């Protein structure tokens, strides 16, 4: 019989496995001391939505967020990251009982809310911890220096705490294995030697110190240890120094350099060209001046570049490295003081998905090649001085384009029929140009459109229901300041529900557009100068109860306004230059506007804030005018009679005075008339006397 001999190490391993399985069977797969520590940890939290409701029973390894080693059964992972809204995040104060989890390697409590409580110093006892994420946790106070004891830590994220500060980073160099460090939002304004402290982390791959109140830097580092650094984020600080005098230009391994809004000024140094590994460059919102260095051509791996809101002179487009054309997918140069023209070769940027060159001084035509950039998703070339037509967008190749802004240029011609082929468009703004012609009905096929602005052009013709046929997602519509006639049926129910609608100077009359009653979500409505007549419909003030801006000026609207008008969200309202009458309505929100100009040009309106007072018996200026008119009529009547009497009298007197024969004839006739009247009166008197005498006898 053959005897089987085992190596002592194998025997030990088998025994350990047997013991682990036995403990798992008897103890529920969880070390009891660690289970008690987790329960104590749970009790320190405020958990109103029961996120830790599974934390009961003997087997803590089956609890949500808890991970155990398959070999030893010890708790090695605790992931309580809040993936949802703040309403269901954990709260309270973190218990020090977590220090009993000696085998813990992974701890994530991010996006919870600990109400500015301090990070417990007992975390420094978790010597096996490799991953620690407390981002957006709302810890307060100083970072405990005991974190420097976590010598195996590779990932540390304490970003975006609540009033968290750190006056001293002397504990940081002890984390020699650290690969990723994020202290964004932590107040480091008192740390003067932060560059030297960071330079003592030779394994560092990612460094994020955004919004840390840093106001100092150094131009160079002797014996740089950051030989593995690939991502550096120093954005939103206040260095207020020259860009070229900084230590990071020597770190040629950097792939992503983020310096947005850091108070940096001066030209971009030639040293930029030494960062041949650079894939992303963010220098936006600084005070950078001058032209791009010629060494930019060395950045063959460049994929994203953002230089917006600077003062970069010249034609930067011509400096883009040819070797990166097929890789570059984001280019943001808006408000960068660019001059020149769009290059004809721009269509060679085949990978570009985001291009923003708005608010510059670019001139010339839009190259036809732009229409071949099939990867483009976002394009904004507004607020330049571009001329010519929209032919590149009529080719129908840009089927991935979702955002197109060509506003505030000098573009001419019509809107191409091929615009209907840009089926991914959600935002289209071609306002403030000199475009002419009719609006193609095919625009109604852009079912993803949420924002449509064609205002302040020279468009003409009719807008019909076909123009809106499939615009079910439309929220913003601007047709104003064109020569457009909206011909929409009274029974038409629009497929959209607008939040903003601008129709100023369009012809929407003569009747009030009935389809407006379906816009119950609208916040801003401009119907000024739209040729609308008559009374406002009964539903009007009900539909627009929650509107914040309403413009109805320069129409022919008439009738009384409601006595009381409750518009709780109203910020601006203009009813001027119509024919409204009656008393101006009262309402708490209307009183806060207190602007008489929103009612002027309505002669029939009275009451505050206008100076016209309303009558106590009747309301309206018409009553005052009627009363005033009656007085004037009576006065005119009496004056006319008096004037006629005086004129006739003076005519007779003057004739008698200057004509002797007339005077003799007048008095002769007067004497004859007197004699006749006297004789007639005497005969009548005698007859009456005889009658009375006969009756007495």
Residue pairs with C-beta under 8 A, 6 or more apart in sequence:
6 14
20 71
20 72
20 73
23 73
24 73
27 58
28 57
28 58
28 59
28 60
29 59
29 61
29 62
29 68
29 73
30 58
30 59
30 60
30 61
30 68
30 73
30 75
31 73
31 74
31 75
33 100
34 60
34 74
34 75
34 100
34 101
35 58
35 60
36 100
37 97
37 98
37 100
37 101
38 55
38 60
38 63
38 66
38 75
38 101
39 55
40 95
40 97
41 94
41 95
41 97
41 98
42 52
42 55
43 95
44 92
44 93
44 94
44 95
44 97
45 52
45 90
45 91
45 92
46 90
46 91
46 92
47 90
47 91
48 88
49 87
49 88
51 64
51 80
51 82
51 88
51 90
52 63
52 64
52 65
52 80
52 90
54 62
54 63
54 64
55 63
55 64
55 66
60 66
60 68
60 75
61 67
61 68
61 73
61 75
65 78
65 79
65 80
66 75
66 77
66 78
67 75
67 76
67 77
67 78
67 79
67 106
68 74
68 75
68 76
68 77
69 76
69 103
72 103
74 102
74 103
75 101
75 103
75 104
76 103
76 104
76 105
76 106
76 128
77 104
77 105
77 106
78 98
78 101
78 104
78 106
78 107
78 108
79 106
79 108
80 90
80 108
80 109
80 112
81 108
81 109
81 110
81 111
81 112
81 133
82 88
82 89
82 90
82 110
82 111
82 112
83 111
86 113
89 111
89 112
89 113
90 109
90 112
90 113
91 112
91 113
91 114
91 115
92 114
92 115
92 117
93 114
93 115
93 117
94 109
94 114
94 117
94 119
94 120
95 120
96 120
96 122
98 104
98 107
98 120
98 122
98 123
98 126
99 120
99 122
99 123
99 125
99 126
101 126
102 125
102 126
102 127
102 128
103 128
104 126
104 128
104 129
105 128
105 129
105 130
105 131
106 129
106 130
106 131
107 126
107 129
107 131
107 132
107 133
108 131
108 133
109 133
109 134
109 137
110 133
110 134
110 135
110 136
110 137
110 157
111 135
111 136
111 137
112 137
112 138
113 137
113 138
114 137
114 138
114 139
115 138
115 162
116 138
116 139
116 140
116 141
116 162
116 163
117 139
117 140
118 139
118 140
118 141
118 142
118 144
119 134
119 139
119 141
119 143
119 144
119 147
119 158
120 144
121 144
121 146
122 146
123 129
123 132
123 144
123 146
123 147
123 150
124 144
124 146
124 147
124 148
124 149
124 150
125 146
125 149
126 150
127 149
127 150
127 151
127 152
128 152
129 150
129 152
129 153
130 152
130 153
130 154
130 155
131 153
131 154
131 155
132 147
132 150
132 153
132 155
132 156
132 157
133 155
133 157
134 157
134 158
134 161
135 157
135 158
135 159
135 160
135 182
136 159
136 160
136 161
137 161
138 161
138 162
139 158
139 161
139 162
139 164
140 161
140 162
140 163
140 164
141 163
141 164
141 165
142 164
142 165
142 166
142 167
143 158
143 164
143 166
143 186
145 168
145 170
145 171
146 171
147 153
147 156
147 171
147 175
148 170
148 171
148 172
148 174
148 175
149 174
150 175
151 174
151 175
151 176
151 177
152 177
153 175
153 177
153 178
154 177
154 178
154 179
154 180
154 203
155 178
155 179
155 180
156 175
156 178
156 180
156 181
156 182
157 180
157 181
157 182
158 164
158 182
158 183
158 186
159 182
159 183
159 184
159 185
159 186
159 208
160 184
160 185
161 185
161 186
163 187
164 185
164 186
164 187
165 186
165 187
165 188
165 190
166 183
166 186
166 187
166 188
166 191
167 190
167 191
168 190
168 191
169 188
169 191
169 193
169 194
169 197
170 197
172 181
172 197
172 198
172 200
172 201
173 197
173 200
173 201
175 201
176 200
176 201
176 202
176 203
177 203
178 201
178 203
178 204
179 203
179 204
179 205
179 206
179 228
180 204
180 205
180 206
181 198
181 201
181 204
181 206
181 207
181 208
182 206
182 208
183 208
183 209
183 212
184 208
184 209
184 210
184 211
184 212
184 233
185 210
185 211
185 212
186 212
187 212
187 213
188 194
188 209
188 212
188 213
188 214
189 212
189 213
189 214
189 215
191 197
191 214
192 216
194 209
194 214
195 217
195 218
195 221
195 247
196 221
198 204
198 207
198 226
199 221
199 224
199 225
199 226
200 225
201 225
201 226
202 225
202 226
202 227
202 228
203 228
204 226
204 228
204 229
205 228
205 229
205 230
205 231
206 229
206 230
206 231
207 229
207 231
207 232
207 233
208 231
208 233
209 233
209 234
209 237
210 233
210 234
210 235
210 236
210 237
210 258
211 235
211 236
211 237
212 237
213 237
213 238
214 234
214 237
214 238
214 239
215 237
215 238
215 239
215 240
216 239
217 239
217 241
217 246
217 247
218 246
218 247
219 245
219 246
219 247
220 247
220 250
221 247
221 250
224 247
224 250
224 251
226 251
226 253
227 253
228 253
229 251
229 253
229 254
230 253
230 254
230 255
230 256
230 277
231 254
231 255
231 256
231 258
232 248
232 251
232 254
232 256
232 257
232 258
233 256
233 258
234 248
234 258
234 259
234 262
235 258
235 259
235 260
235 261
235 262
235 282
236 260
236 261
236 262
237 262
237 263
238 262
238 263
239 262
239 263
239 264
240 263
240 265
241 263
241 264
241 265
242 264
242 265
242 266
243 259
243 264
243 265
243 266
243 267
243 268
243 269
243 283
243 286
243 288
244 266
244 267
244 268
244 269
244 271
248 254
248 257
249 269
249 271
249 272
249 274
249 275
250 271
252 274
252 275
252 276
252 277
253 277
254 275
254 277
254 278
255 277
255 278
255 279
255 280
255 301
256 278
256 279
256 280
257 275
257 278
257 280
257 281
257 282
258 280
258 282
259 282
259 283
259 286
260 282
260 283
260 284
260 285
260 286
260 306
261 284
261 285
261 286
262 286
263 286
263 287
264 283
264 286
264 287
264 288
265 286
265 287
265 288
265 289
266 287
266 288
266 289
266 290
267 288
267 289
267 290
267 291
267 293
268 283
268 288
268 290
268 292
268 293
269 293
270 293
270 294
270 295
271 295
272 278
272 281
272 293
272 295
272 296
272 299
273 293
273 294
273 295
273 296
273 297
273 298
273 299
274 295
274 298
275 299
276 298
276 299
276 300
276 301
277 301
278 299
278 301
278 302
279 301
279 302
279 303
279 304
280 302
280 303
280 304
280 305
281 299
281 302
281 304
281 305
281 306
281 307
282 304
282 305
282 306
283 306
283 307
283 310
284 306
284 307
284 308
284 309
284 310
284 332
285 308
285 309
285 310
286 309
286 310
287 310
287 311
288 307
288 310
288 311
288 312
289 310
289 311
289 312
289 313
290 312
290 313
291 312
291 313
291 314
291 316
291 319
292 312
292 314
292 316
292 319
294 319
296 319
296 320
296 321
297 319
297 321
297 322
297 323
298 321
299 321
299 324
300 321
300 323
300 324
300 327
301 324
301 327
302 321
302 324
302 327
302 328
303 324
303 327
303 328
303 329
303 330
304 328
304 329
304 330
304 331
305 328
305 330
305 331
305 332
306 330
306 332
307 316
307 332
307 333
307 336
308 332
308 333
308 334
308 335
308 336
308 356
309 334
309 335
309 336
310 335
310 336
310 337
311 336
311 337
312 333
312 336
312 337
312 338
313 337
313 339
314 338
314 339
314 340
315 338
315 339
315 340
315 341
316 333
316 336
316 338
317 338
317 340
317 342
317 343
317 346
317 357
318 340
318 343
320 328
320 331
325 348
325 349
325 350
325 351
326 350
326 351
327 351
328 349
328 351
328 352
329 351
329 352
329 353
329 354
329 375
330 352
330 353
330 354
331 349
331 352
331 354
331 355
331 356
331 357
332 354
332 356
333 356
333 357
333 360
334 356
334 357
334 358
334 359
334 360
334 380
335 358
335 359
335 360
336 360
337 360
337 361
338 357
338 360
338 361
338 362
339 360
339 361
339 362
339 363
340 362
340 363
341 362
341 363
341 364
341 365
342 357
342 362
342 364
342 365
342 366
342 367
342 370
342 381
342 386
343 367
344 367
344 369
345 369
346 367
346 369
346 370
346 373
347 367
347 368
347 369
347 370
347 371
347 372
347 373
348 369
349 355
349 373
350 373
350 374
350 375
351 375
352 373
352 375
352 376
353 375
353 376
353 377
353 378
353 400
354 376
354 377
354 378
355 373
355 376
355 378
355 379
355 380
355 381
356 378
356 379
356 380
357 380
357 381
357 384
358 380
358 381
358 382
358 383
358 384
358 405
359 382
359 383
359 384
360 383
360 384
361 384
361 385
362 381
362 384
362 385
362 386
363 384
363 385
363 386
363 387
364 386
364 387
364 388
365 386
365 387
365 388
366 381
366 386
366 388
366 390
366 391
366 392
366 411
367 392
368 391
368 392
369 392
370 379
370 392
371 391
371 392
371 393
371 394
371 395
371 397
371 398
372 395
372 397
373 398
374 397
374 398
374 399
374 400
375 400
376 398
376 400
376 401
377 400
377 401
377 402
377 403
377 424
378 401
378 402
378 403
379 401
379 403
379 404
379 405
380 403
380 404
380 405
381 405
381 406
381 409
382 405
382 406
382 407
382 408
382 409
382 429
383 407
383 408
383 409
384 408
384 409
385 409
385 410
386 406
386 409
386 410
386 411
387 409
387 410
387 411
387 412
388 411
388 412
388 413
389 411
389 412
389 413
389 414
389 416
390 406
390 411
390 413
390 414
390 415
390 416
390 419
390 430
390 435
391 413
391 416
393 404
393 416
393 418
393 419
393 422
394 416
394 417
394 418
394 419
395 418
396 418
396 421
396 422
398 422
399 421
399 422
399 423
399 424
400 424
401 422
401 424
401 425
402 424
402 425
402 426
402 427
402 448
403 425
403 426
403 427
404 422
404 425
404 427
404 428
404 429
404 430
405 427
405 429
406 429
406 430
406 433
407 429
407 430
407 431
407 432
407 433
407 453
408 431
408 432
408 433
409 432
409 433
410 433
410 434
411 430
411 433
411 434
411 435
412 433
412 434
412 435
412 436
413 435
413 436
413 437
414 435
414 436
414 437
414 438
415 430
415 435
415 437
415 439
415 440
415 443
415 454
415 459
416 440
417 440
417 442
419 428
419 440
419 442
419 443
419 446
420 440
420 442
420 443
420 445
420 446
422 446
423 445
423 446
423 447
423 448
424 448
425 446
425 448
425 449
426 448
426 449
426 450
426 451
426 473
427 449
427 450
427 451
428 446
428 449
428 451
428 452
428 453
429 451
429 453
430 453
430 454
430 457
431 453
431 454
431 455
431 456
431 457
431 478
432 455
432 456
432 457
433 456
433 457
434 457
434 458
435 454
435 457
435 458
435 459
436 457
436 458
436 459
436 460
437 459
437 460
437 461
438 459
438 460
438 461
438 462
439 454
439 459
439 461
439 463
439 467
439 484
441 464
441 466
441 467
443 449
443 452
443 467
444 466
444 467
444 468
444 469
444 470
444 471
445 469
445 470
446 470
446 471
447 470
447 471
447 472
447 473
448 473
449 471
449 473
449 474
450 473
450 474
450 475
450 476
451 474
451 475
451 476
452 471
452 474
452 476
452 477
452 478
453 476
453 477
453 478
454 478
454 479
454 482
455 478
455 479
455 480
455 481
455 482
455 502
455 504
456 480
456 481
456 482
457 481
457 482
458 482
458 483
459 482
459 483
459 484
460 482
460 483
460 484
461 483
461 484
461 485
462 484
462 485
462 486
462 487
463 479
463 484
463 485
463 486
463 487
463 488
463 506
464 487
464 488
465 488
465 489
465 492
468 474
468 494
468 495
468 496
469 495
470 495
471 495
471 496
472 495
472 496
473 496
474 495
474 496
474 498
475 496
475 497
475 498
475 499
475 500
476 498
476 499
476 500
476 501
477 496
477 498
477 500
477 501
477 502
478 500
478 501
478 502
479 486
479 502
479 503
479 506
480 502
480 503
480 504
480 505
480 506
480 526
481 504
481 505
482 505
482 506
484 506
484 507
485 506
485 507
486 503
486 506
486 507
486 508
486 513
488 513
488 515
490 511
490 514
491 514
492 514
492 515
493 515
493 518
494 515
494 518
494 519
497 518
497 519
497 520
497 521
497 522
498 519
498 521
498 522
499 521
499 522
499 523
499 524
500 522
500 523
500 524
500 525
501 519
501 522
501 524
501 525
501 526
502 524
502 526
503 526
503 527
503 530
504 526
504 527
504 528
504 529
504 530
504 551
505 528
505 529
505 530
506 530
507 530
507 531
508 527
508 530
508 531
508 532
509 530
509 531
509 532
509 533
509 555
509 556
510 531
510 532
510 533
510 534
511 532
511 533
511 534
512 532
512 534
512 535
512 536
512 537
512 540
512 557
513 527
513 532
514 537
516 525
516 527
516 543
517 537
517 539
517 540
517 543
519 525
519 543
520 543
522 544
522 547
523 546
523 547
523 548
523 549
523 569
524 547
524 548
524 549
524 550
525 544
525 547
525 549
525 550
525 551
526 549
526 551
527 551
527 552
527 555
528 551
528 552
528 553
528 554
528 555
528 574
529 553
529 554
529 555
530 555
531 555
531 556
532 552
532 555
532 556
532 557
533 555
533 556
533 557
533 558
534 556
534 557
534 558
534 559
535 557
535 558
535 559
536 557
536 559
541 562
541 565
541 567
544 550
544 567
545 566
545 567
545 568
546 568
546 569
547 567
547 569
547 570
548 569
548 570
548 571
548 572
549 570
549 571
549 572
549 573
550 570
550 572
550 573
550 574
551 572
551 573
551 574
552 574
552 575
552 578
553 574
553 575
553 576
553 577
553 578
553 601
554 576
554 577
554 578
555 577
555 578
556 578
556 579
557 575
557 578
557 579
557 580
558 578
558 579
558 580
558 581
559 580
559 581
560 580
560 581
560 582
560 583
561 575
561 580
561 582
561 583
561 584
561 585
561 605
562 585
563 583
563 585
563 586
564 585
564 586
564 587
565 585
565 586
565 587
565 590
566 587
566 588
566 589
567 573
567 587
567 589
567 590
568 588
568 589
569 589
570 589
570 590
570 593
571 593
572 593
572 598
573 590
573 593
573 598
574 597
574 598
575 598
575 599
575 602
576 597
576 598
576 599
576 600
576 601
576 602
577 600
577 601
577 602
578 601
578 602
579 602
579 603
579 604
580 599
580 602
580 604
580 605
581 602
581 604
581 605
581 620
581 621
581 622
582 604
582 605
582 606
582 619
582 620
583 605
583 606
583 607
583 614
583 619
583 620
584 599
584 605
584 606
584 607
584 608
584 609
584 610
594 609
595 609
596 609
596 610
596 611
599 605
599 609
599 610
600 610
603 621
604 620
604 621
604 622
605 612
605 620
605 621
606 612
606 613
606 614
606 619
606 620
606 621
607 613
607 614
612 621
612 624
614 620
615 623
615 624
615 627
617 623
655 662
656 662
656 663
656 666
657 663
